[in-house]
C-alpha cells in the first residue's frame, strides 16, 4: 500500500504524523511511504532521515494524489478539502462536532475518514487521543502560569506563591486524562489545586494517585460557580467522545471571577467548555472577556512537536500497519476500536454525536459495510 505523510499547514502546527522510525517499519514490510517535502522539519526530522528509512520525498500534489492511506495530525483546512478523493483513507484528528463545513467536505469527498480521537477500545479507552491529552494537560498549567503574569494581562500571581504568601488556586474541571495531568503539573508547581469531577469512583482514584494533595469536589453548576470565584487559573478538561464539549462556565459566571484570572480551555477542539471560548493560535494565544484572560489554543501539543510527534507515532503506528497490511475495510472488520474511529465513509456520516451536532443523517457503519459487526 502507498502510505502518504502530508505536511501540516494549519497555523503554528509543527507536528508530523509519522516518524522516520515508523516509516522504516512500513517500508520494511513492503509498503511504499511518500513523505511531503519538509513535513518533519517542525519536529526536527529531516527529509534525509525519512529517505534513510526508505521513504520517498514528494511534493504536495503527489502525496495527496498517490496515497491510498493519507496520514495527518490535524484536520484538513479549506485549501486541502479539494485534494481528498474517493477510494482514499484519511487518518488524523478530525474533531468534527464543531466543524460543519469540514464535515460536509469530507462527506462530499467520498473518502474514508478515520478520526484518531474516536478510536475507542471495548472498555471505553481512547488510545490515540491519550498521549495528546497528556501533553495538553501537562502544558495547561504552564500556559496558565504565563498568562497570569501581569505583562500578559493576568493578575500578577505566581502559581507556587512564596513562604508567607499563598500560592495561586488552580481549579481543574474534569478528572480524566487531561485533568489528571493538569493537576499533576500544577501540584509540581506548588499551586493550591482543586479538581471538580462528576464520578465519585474517579475521585477515589485521583485521591489515591495524588496522595490526598488536591481538593476533590463533585462537579455541578453550584460547585463550579463557587470554585471559579476564588480561582486564579481554571483549566477546562472535559470530554464527551466525538461530541461538542458541554459549556460548564457561562459568560454570566465570569462576573464572579477575579479580574485578571485565566481560563485555559483544553476542550476547544471540541467546541470549548467555556461559553466565551473561541479558538486561538500559538502566535496569538489569549484574549480578554469581562476582565478574564482566555487561552484557547486549538492545537496545544503543537507547541512541543518533538515530544508530541514521537508520542503520537507510538500509538498510531499499529493501526497504520493494520490498514496497510489488510486494506482499510478488512482492517475495520478485524478491529472494533478502529471501526469506532470511522466518522465518514462512502459519503455517509457514521459517527452519531457528530451527526446530531450538525443535524445530518446518521448511518451506522455496519449498514455501510454489511460484513462488519455492530461496534456499539
C-alpha positions in Angstrom: 0.0 0.0 0.0 1.1 3.6 -0.6 1.1 5.5 2.7 1.4 9.2 2.5 2.5 11.7 5.1 1.2 15.2 4.5 2.9 18.4 5.8 0.7 20.3 8.2 -0.3 23.7 7.0 -2.5 24.8 9.9 -1.0 27.9 11.5 1.6 27.1 14.2 1.3 23.3 13.7 4.8 21.7 13.8 3.9 18.0 14.4 4.1 15.4 11.7 2.0 12.2 11.6 4.8 9.6 11.2 8.5 9.5 12.4 11.3 8.0 10.3 11.2 5.0 12.6 7.6 4.5 11.8 8.4 4.9 8.1 11.1 2.3 8.4 8.7 -0.3 9.9 6.3 0.3 6.9 8.9 0.1 4.2 10.5 -3.0 5.8 7.1 -4.7 5.4 7.0 -3.8 1.7 4.8 -0.7 1.7 5.7 2.5 -0.1 5.9 5.6 2.1 5.5 9.0 0.5 6.5 12.0 2.7 5.8 15.5 1.6 8.9 17.6 1.4 9.7 19.3 4.7 6.9 17.5 6.6 9.1 16.7 9.5 11.1 19.9 9.8 9.0 21.3 12.6 9.7 18.2 14.7 13.4 18.2 13.9 13.0 15.3 11.4 14.8 16.0 8.2 13.9 14.7 4.7 17.2 12.9 4.7 16.2 10.8 7.8 13.0 9.8 6.0 14.9 8.8 2.9 17.3 6.8 5.0 14.3 4.9 6.4 13.2 4.0 2.8 10.6 6.7 2.2 10.3 8.8 -0.9 10.2 12.6 -0.6 7.5 14.1 -2.9 5.6 17.4 -3.4 2.2 18.2 -2.0 0.3 17.3 -5.2 1.9 13.8 -5.3 1.4 12.9 -1.7 -2.3 13.6 -1.8 -2.9 12.2 -5.3 -1.0 8.9 -4.9 -1.5 7.9 -1.2 -4.0 5.2 -0.6 -3.7 5.9 3.1 -3.0 9.6 4.0 -1.7 10.4 7.5 -2.0 13.8 9.1 -2.0 15.2 12.6 -4.7 17.9 12.3 -8.0 18.0 10.3 -7.8 19.3 6.7 -8.3 23.0 6.4 -10.1 24.6 3.4 -7.2 24.6 0.9 -6.9 20.9 1.4 -10.6 19.9 1.1 -10.4 19.5 -2.7 -7.4 17.2 -2.5 -9.4 14.4 -0.9 -10.8 11.7 -3.2 -13.0 8.7 -3.2 -11.1 5.5 -2.5 -8.6 7.2 -0.2 -8.4 6.8 3.5 -7.6 9.8 5.7 -6.3 9.0 9.2 -5.9 12.0 11.5 -7.5 14.0 14.3 -10.8 15.4 12.9 -12.9 16.9 15.8 -15.9 17.3 13.5 -18.6 18.2 16.1 -17.9 21.9 16.0 -16.9 21.9 12.3 -19.9 21.8 9.9 -18.1 22.9 6.8 -15.3 20.3 7.2 -17.9 17.6 7.9 -19.7 18.3 4.7 -16.4 18.5 2.7 -15.4 15.0 4.0 -18.9 13.6 3.1 -18.7 15.0 -0.4 -15.1 13.7 -0.9 -16.2 10.1 -0.9 -13.1 9.3 1.2 -13.0 7.1 4.3 -12.1 9.4 7.2 -11.0 7.9 10.5 -10.5 10.1 13.5 -7.8 9.4 15.9 -9.9 10.8 18.8 -12.8 8.4 18.3 -10.8 5.2 18.0 -12.1 3.5 21.2 -11.5 0.2 22.9 -14.2 -2.0 24.2 -13.6 -0.7 27.8 -14.0 2.9 26.7 -10.4 4.0 26.4 -9.3 6.4 23.6 -5.7 5.1 22.9 -4.9 7.6 20.1 -6.2 10.6 22.0 -4.5 9.7 25.3 -0.9 10.9 24.6 -2.0 14.3 23.2 -4.4 14.6 26.2 -1.4 14.0 28.4 0.6 16.6 26.6 -2.2 19.2 26.6 -2.9 18.5 30.3 0.8 19.0 31.2 1.0 22.2 29.1 -2.1 23.7 30.6 -0.7 24.9 33.9 2.4 26.1 32.2 0.5 28.2 29.7 -1.9 29.3 32.5 1.1 30.4 34.7 2.5 32.5 31.8 -0.9 34.1 31.2 -1.2 35.0 34.9 1.8 37.3 34.5 0.9 41.0 34.7 2.6 42.0 31.4 0.4 39.4 29.7 -2.8 40.8 31.1 -3.1 38.4 34.1 -3.5 39.0 37.8 0.2 39.0 38.5 0.2 35.9 40.6 3.0 33.3 40.9 1.5 29.8 40.8 3.7 28.5 43.6 3.5 31.6 45.9 6.2 32.2 48.4 6.8 31.4 52.1 4.2 33.6 53.8 2.4 34.3 50.5 -0.4 31.9 49.4 0.0 30.0 46.2 -2.4 30.5 43.3 -5.6 28.5 43.3 -5.9 26.2 40.2 -9.3 24.7 39.5 -9.4 21.8 37.1 -12.8 20.9 35.6 -12.7 17.2 34.8 -10.6 14.4 36.2 -9.9 12.4 33.1 -6.5 12.1 31.4 -6.3 15.9 30.7 -7.4 16.8 34.2 -5.2 14.4 36.0 -2.1 15.5 34.1 -3.0 19.2 34.6 -3.4 18.6 38.3 -0.2 16.7 38.5 1.8 19.5 36.9 0.0 22.2 38.9 0.9 20.4 42.1 4.5 20.2 40.9 4.4 24.0 40.5 3.2 24.2 44.2 -0.2 25.6 43.4 -3.4 25.0 45.5 -5.1 22.5 43.3 -8.8 21.7 43.1 -10.3 19.1 40.8 -14.1 19.0 40.1 -15.3 15.7 38.7 -18.7 14.0 38.2 -17.6 10.5 39.0 -17.1 9.6 42.7 -15.2 6.5 41.7 -12.8 8.6 39.6 -12.3 10.9 42.6 -11.4 8.0 44.7 -8.7 7.0 42.1 -7.4 10.6 42.0 -7.2 10.8 45.8 -5.1 7.7 45.9 -2.8 8.7 43.0 -2.3 12.2 44.3 -2.0 11.1 47.9 -4.7 13.5 49.0 -2.8 16.6 48.0 -5.6 18.0 45.9 -9.1 19.2 46.9 -11.6 17.0 45.2 -15.2 18.1 44.8 -18.3 16.8 42.9 -18.9 18.8 39.7 -22.2 20.6 39.2 -23.3 24.1 38.4 -23.2 25.3 42.0 -19.8 23.9 42.8 -18.3 25.2 39.6 -19.6 28.7 40.2 -18.2 28.7 43.7 -14.9 27.2 42.8 -14.1 29.6 39.9 -15.0 32.6 42.0 -11.9 32.0 44.1 -9.6 30.7 41.3 -6.6 32.3 39.7 -6.5 29.7 37.0 -9.3 27.5 35.7 -8.5 24.6 33.3 -11.3 23.1 31.3 -10.6 19.4 30.8 -13.9 17.8 29.9 -14.6 15.4 27.0 -17.6 13.7 25.6 -16.2 11.4 22.9 -16.9 12.7 19.4 -19.5 15.3 20.7 -19.4 19.0 21.4 -17.9 19.8 24.9 -20.6 20.9 27.4 -20.5 24.6 28.4 -19.5 24.5 32.0 -18.8 28.2 32.5 -21.2 30.7 31.2 -20.5 34.4 30.5 -22.6 35.4 33.5 -20.2 33.3 35.7 -17.2 35.4 34.5 -18.6 38.2 36.6 -17.9 36.2 39.7 -14.2 35.7 38.9 -11.3 37.8 40.0 -10.1 40.4 37.4 -7.1 39.0 35.6 -7.9 35.4 36.3 -7.1 32.9 33.5 -9.2 30.3 31.7 -7.4 27.6 29.7 -9.8 25.7 27.5 -8.2 22.3 26.6 -11.6 21.2 25.2 -11.5 23.9 22.5 -11.0 21.3 19.7 -14.5 20.0 20.5 -16.1 23.5 20.7 -14.8 24.5 24.1 -16.2 24.1 27.6 -16.5 27.9 28.4 -19.3 29.8 26.7 -16.9 32.6 25.8 -14.2 30.4 24.2 -13.1 30.7 20.6 -10.1 29.1 19.0 -6.8 30.9 19.2 -3.3 30.1 17.9 0.2 29.9 19.5 1.1 33.2 17.7 -1.9 35.0 19.3 -2.9 32.7 22.2 -5.1 34.8 24.5 -7.9 37.4 24.6 -9.9 39.0 27.3 -13.6 38.9 28.1 -15.1 40.7 31.0 -11.7 41.1 32.7 -10.9 37.3 32.4 -8.0 36.1 30.2 -8.9 33.2 27.9 -6.2 30.8 26.5 -7.9 28.7 23.8 -5.2 27.4 21.5 -6.7 24.6 19.4 -3.5 22.6 18.9 -1.7 22.9 22.2 0.6 19.9 21.7 1.9 21.6 18.5 4.0 23.8 20.8 6.1 20.8 21.8 6.3 18.9 18.5 9.3 16.8 19.2 7.7 15.2 22.2 4.2 15.1 20.7 5.2 13.7 17.3 7.0 10.7 18.9 4.2 10.2 21.3 1.7 10.2 18.5 3.5 7.7 16.3 4.0 5.3 19.2 0.2 4.8 19.4 -1.0 5.3 15.8 1.6 3.0 14.1 -0.1 -0.3 15.0 -3.3 0.9 13.4 -1.5 2.3 10.4 0.2 -1.1 9.9 -3.1 -2.9 10.2 -4.7 -0.7 7.5 -1.6 -1.0 5.3 -1.3 -4.8 5.7 -5.0 -5.7 5.3 -6.6 -2.8 3.4 -9.0 -0.4 5.2 -12.2 -2.5 5.1 -10.6 -5.7 6.2 -8.7 -3.8 9.0 -12.1 -2.3 10.2 -13.6 -5.8 10.2 -10.6 -7.1 12.3 -10.5 -4.2 14.8 -13.6 -2.9 16.7 -11.6 0.0 18.1 -10.5 1.1 14.6 -14.1 0.7 13.3 -15.3 3.1 16.0 -12.9 5.7 14.6 -14.7 5.9 11.3 -16.5 9.2 11.0 -17.2 9.3 7.3 -17.2 6.5 4.6 -18.7 6.4 1.1 -20.4 9.7 1.6 -22.1 8.6 4.8 -21.7 10.1 8.3 -21.1 7.2 10.7 -20.5 9.0 14.0 -23.7 9.6 15.8 -22.6 12.5 18.0 -21.3 14.4 15.0 -24.5 13.8 13.1 -26.5 15.1 16.0 -24.3 18.1 16.3 -24.9 19.1 12.7 -28.5 17.7 12.3 -27.3 15.4 9.5 -28.3 11.8 8.7 -26.5 9.2 10.7 -25.8 5.8 9.2 -24.3 3.0 11.4 -21.1 1.7 10.0 -22.4 -1.9 9.8 -25.1 -0.7 7.4 -22.4 0.7 5.0 -20.2 -2.4 5.5 -22.7 -5.3 5.9 -19.9 -7.8 6.8 -18.9 -5.6 9.8 -20.5 -6.4 13.2 -22.0 -3.5 15.1 -19.4 -1.7 17.2 -21.6 -0.3 20.0 
